[in-house]
């Protein structure tokens, strides 16, 4: 019994010794954590100053690989409603020159995909077909009149590049003002904008004068890259010629630039809807007019591996 008591005493003293050592280590660790926190704050402050310096800012991220895709009323395709697995690639890139008295912002977005389609209402070839096909490039120049406002001019081009290149294609030229409340948010307000629409043959597409509004948000939060772009054209001639497109992209880096990505695109375009009704559906109606169109929301999404650099 005496030996057992002595053994238990040594065990207890051992636990007590370990407990004291642990507490001492925690006390030693605490000020070092505070030092790290302080240094991280200083690094962020220095990075903010670097970001505010004049010069070029460049970046790109995207999604590539196998993915799940769904399409509903995407009128630029021969089969606007389909769902399947696909092979796809997206790229979102920008190159911005920011100076004290002017800026020049350039961006490009590409989303291409090939799918083994399950096309509703369509029978026949079940091989790979073009699925997502989106290409957008824009260039914005602004002359600053204050810290957040500038007189600006914008050129923006949108089309598909695999199928029906430039058929239709949309080219916007306009001028007005740009608001930049932060380095990451750009809002373009151009009351004078001409929307050139290109198409082959006799089609429903028509160019017109109108107003252009673009809101673009691009930001990197540590390992998360975010981009959201809303482009709106409001025709002065007729609302039938108006259109808007909203794309949203996320990329999260897990290891050496590789991670997971997601992209969602939404669009409304009555001219595309009418063209689809007249020529692209299973039962085309060549005599259809804008009054016959149910201008449904177009959409696409892409989920897969992402890359960033």
C-alpha positions in Angstrom: 0.0 0.0 0.0 2.9 2.3 0.9 4.5 1.7 -2.5 1.2 2.3 -4.3 0.8 5.6 -2.5 4.3 6.7 -3.4 3.6 5.8 -7.0 0.4 7.8 -7.1 2.2 10.7 -5.6 4.9 10.7 -8.3 2.2 10.5 -11.0 0.3 13.4 -9.5 3.5 15.5 -9.2 4.3 14.6 -12.9 0.9 15.9 -14.0 1.3 19.0 -11.9 4.7 19.6 -13.4 3.3 19.2 -17.0 0.4 21.5 -16.2 2.7 24.2 -14.9 5.0 23.8 -17.9 2.0 24.2 -20.3 0.8 27.3 -18.5 4.3 28.7 -18.7 4.5 28.0 -22.4 1.2 29.7 -23.0 2.4 32.8 -21.2 5.5 32.8 -23.3 3.4 32.3 -26.4 1.0 35.2 -25.8 3.3 38.1 -26.4 4.6 36.5 -29.6 1.1 36.2 -30.9 0.6 39.9 -30.2 3.8 40.7 -32.1 2.6 38.6 -35.1 -0.8 40.4 -35.1 1.0 43.8 -35.0 3.3 42.8 -37.9 0.3 41.5 -39.9 -1.4 44.9 -39.5 1.8 46.7 -40.5 2.1 44.5 -43.6 -1.5 45.2 -44.6 -0.9 49.0 -44.2 2.2 48.8 -46.4 0.3 46.8 -49.0 -2.5 49.4 -49.1 0.1 52.1 -49.8 1.6 49.9 -52.5 -1.8 49.4 -54.1 -2.4 53.2 -54.0 0.8 53.9 -56.0 0.5 54.9 -59.7 1.2 52.2 -62.2 -0.2 49.0 -63.7 -2.3 46.4 -61.8 -2.6 43.1 -63.5 -4.3 39.8 -62.6 -6.1 36.7 -63.8 -8.0 33.7 -62.5 -10.3 31.1 -63.9 -11.9 27.7 -63.8 -10.9 24.6 -65.8 -11.7 20.9 -65.9 -14.7 18.7 -65.5 -17.8 20.3 -64.2 -21.5 20.3 -63.9 -23.4 22.6 -66.2 -27.0 23.7 -66.7 -28.5 26.0 -69.4 -31.9 27.5 -69.6 -33.1 29.7 -72.5 -29.6 30.5 -73.6 -30.7 31.7 -77.0 -27.3 32.0 -78.7 -27.1 28.2 -78.7 -28.9 25.8 -81.0 -30.4 24.0 -78.0 -31.1 26.7 -75.4 -32.2 24.3 -72.6 -29.9 21.4 -71.6 -28.1 19.8 -68.7 -25.0 17.6 -68.6 -21.4 17.2 -67.4 -18.9 19.2 -69.4 -15.3 20.1 -70.1 -15.0 23.9 -69.6 -12.6 26.7 -69.2 -13.1 30.3 -68.0 -10.6 33.1 -67.8 -11.0 36.5 -66.1 -8.2 38.9 -66.7 -7.5 42.6 -66.2 -4.7 45.1 -66.8 -5.4 48.5 -65.3 -3.1 51.6 -65.5 -3.9 53.9 -62.6 -2.2 57.4 -62.6 -2.8 60.5 -60.5 -4.9 62.3 -63.2 -6.2 59.5 -65.4 -6.9 55.7 -65.6 -7.1 53.1 -68.3 -8.9 49.9 -67.3 -8.9 46.8 -69.5 -10.6 43.5 -68.9 -11.4 40.3 -70.7 -13.6 37.4 -69.9 -13.9 34.0 -71.7 -16.1 31.1 -70.9 -15.9 28.1 -73.2 -17.4 24.6 -72.7 -18.0 21.4 -74.5 -20.7 18.9 -73.2 -22.2 15.6 -73.9 -25.6 17.0 -74.0 -28.9 15.8 -72.8 -31.0 18.2 -75.0 -34.6 18.5 -74.1 -36.8 17.8 -77.2 -33.8 16.9 -79.4 -32.8 13.5 -80.6 -29.8 12.3 -82.5 -26.1 12.9 -81.9 -25.1 12.4 -78.3 -21.4 13.4 -78.8 -19.6 16.4 -77.5 -21.1 19.8 -78.6 -20.4 23.4 -77.9 -22.1 24.4 -74.7 -20.9 27.7 -73.1 -19.5 30.2 -75.5 -19.0 33.7 -74.1 -16.4 36.3 -74.9 -16.3 39.9 -73.6 -13.5 42.5 -73.8 -13.7 46.1 -72.6 -11.5 49.2 -72.4 -12.3 52.2 -70.2 -10.4 55.5 -70.2 -11.1 58.2 -67.7 -9.7 61.7 -67.0 -10.1 62.4 -63.3 -12.0 65.6 -62.2 -12.0 64.6 -58.5 -10.8 61.8 -56.3 -13.8 59.5 -57.2 -15.2 61.0 -60.5 -13.8 61.1 -64.0 -14.9 62.0 -67.5 -14.7 58.7 -69.4 -15.0 56.8 -72.7 -15.8 53.1 -73.0 -15.5 50.5 -75.7 -17.0 47.0 -75.0 -17.3 44.0 -77.3 -19.4 40.9 -76.7 -19.9 37.8 -78.9 -19.4 34.0 -79.1 -16.2 32.6 -80.6 -16.7 28.9 -81.2 -20.2 29.0 -82.9 -21.6 32.0 -84.8 -18.7 34.3 -84.2 -19.9 37.9 -84.4 -23.4 36.6 -85.3 -24.6 38.4 -83.3 -21.8 40.6 -82.0 -22.3 43.7 -79.9 -19.9 46.7 -79.9 -20.6 49.6 -77.5 -19.0 53.0 -77.9 -19.9 55.7 -75.4 -18.9 58.6 -73.2 -20.0 60.0 -69.9 -18.8 59.7 -66.4 -17.2 57.0 -64.2 -17.4 56.8 -60.4 -14.7 54.9 -58.5 -15.5 55.0 -54.8 -12.9 52.3 -54.1 -10.0 50.7 -56.0 -12.1 47.6 -56.5 -15.5 49.1 -57.6 -16.0 50.9 -60.9 -19.4 52.3 -62.0 -19.7 53.6 -65.5 -22.6 56.0 -66.4 -22.6 56.9 -70.1 -25.8 58.6 -71.4 -24.3 58.8 -74.9 -23.7 55.3 -76.2 -24.1 53.6 -79.5 -24.8 49.9 -79.6 -23.6 48.4 -82.9 -25.1 44.9 -83.5 -23.5 42.7 -86.1 -25.3 39.8 -87.8 -25.4 38.0 -91.1 -28.3 38.1 -93.5 -31.7 39.5 -92.8 -32.2 39.3 -89.1 -34.0 41.0 -86.3 -30.9 42.5 -84.8 -30.6 46.3 -85.1 -28.2 48.9 -83.8 -29.4 51.9 -81.8 -28.4 54.9 -79.6 -28.9 54.6 -75.9 -27.5 54.8 -72.4 -24.8 52.4 -71.0 -24.3 51.5 -67.4 -21.6 49.2 -66.2 -20.7 48.1 -62.6 -17.6 46.1 -62.1 -16.2 44.7 -58.8 -12.9 42.9 -58.7 -11.3 41.9 -55.4 -8.9 39.4 -53.9 -9.5 38.4 -50.3 -6.4 36.4 -49.3 -7.1 33.1 -51.2 -10.5 34.1 -52.6 -10.7 35.9 -55.9 -14.0 37.6 -56.7 -15.3 39.3 -59.9 -18.8 40.6 -60.6 -19.7 42.5 -63.7 -23.1 44.0 -64.7 -23.4 45.5 -68.2 -26.7 47.3 -69.1 -27.7 48.9 -72.4 -31.0 50.9 -72.5 -31.9 51.8 -76.1 -33.5 55.2 -76.7 -35.2 53.8 -79.8 -37.1 50.9 -78.3 -36.9 48.8 -75.2 -37.0 45.8 -77.6 -33.3 46.7 -78.4 -32.2 46.9 -74.8 -30.2 44.2 -73.1 -28.2 43.4 -70.0 -25.6 40.7 -68.9 -24.5 40.0 -65.4 -21.5 37.6 -64.7 -20.2 36.5 -61.3 -17.0 34.5 -60.8 -15.4 33.1 -57.6 -12.1 31.3 -57.3 -10.6 29.9 -54.1 -7.0 28.8 -54.0 -6.2 25.6 -52.0 -2.6 24.7 -53.1 -0.1 26.4 -55.4 -2.7 28.4 -57.3 -5.1 25.4 -57.7 -8.5 25.4 -56.1 -12.2 25.4 -56.8 -14.1 27.9 -58.9 -17.7 28.9 -59.7 -19.2 31.1 -62.4 -22.7 32.2 -63.0 -24.0 34.2 -65.9 -27.4 35.8 -66.4 -28.7 37.7 -69.4 -31.9 39.3 -70.9 -31.9 40.2 -74.6 -35.1 40.4 -76.5 -33.5 40.5 -80.0 -31.8 37.1 -79.2 -35.1 35.7 -78.0 -36.8 36.7 -81.2 -34.0 35.3 -83.4 -34.2 32.1 -81.4 -38.0 31.9 -82.0 -37.7 32.6 -85.7 -34.8 30.3 -86.6 -33.3 28.2 -83.8 -36.2 26.4 -82.1 -37.5 22.9 -83.1 -40.6 24.6 -84.6 -39.3 28.0 -85.9 -41.8 30.7 -86.6 -40.1 33.0 -89.3 -43.1 35.4 -89.0 -42.8 36.0 -85.3 -42.4 39.6 -84.0 -41.3 41.2 -80.7 -44.9 41.0 -79.6 -44.8 37.1 -79.8 -41.6 36.8 -77.7 -41.5 35.5 -74.2 -38.2 37.1 -73.2 -37.1 34.6 -70.6 -34.0 34.9 -68.4 -31.0 33.3 -70.0 -28.5 31.6 -67.7 -25.4 29.5 -67.5 -23.2 28.2 -64.6 -19.9 26.4 -64.3 -18.3 24.6 -61.3 -14.9 23.0 -61.4 -11.2 23.3 -60.5 -9.8 26.8 -60.5 -6.4 28.3 -61.1 -5.0 31.7 -60.2 -1.9 33.7 -61.0 
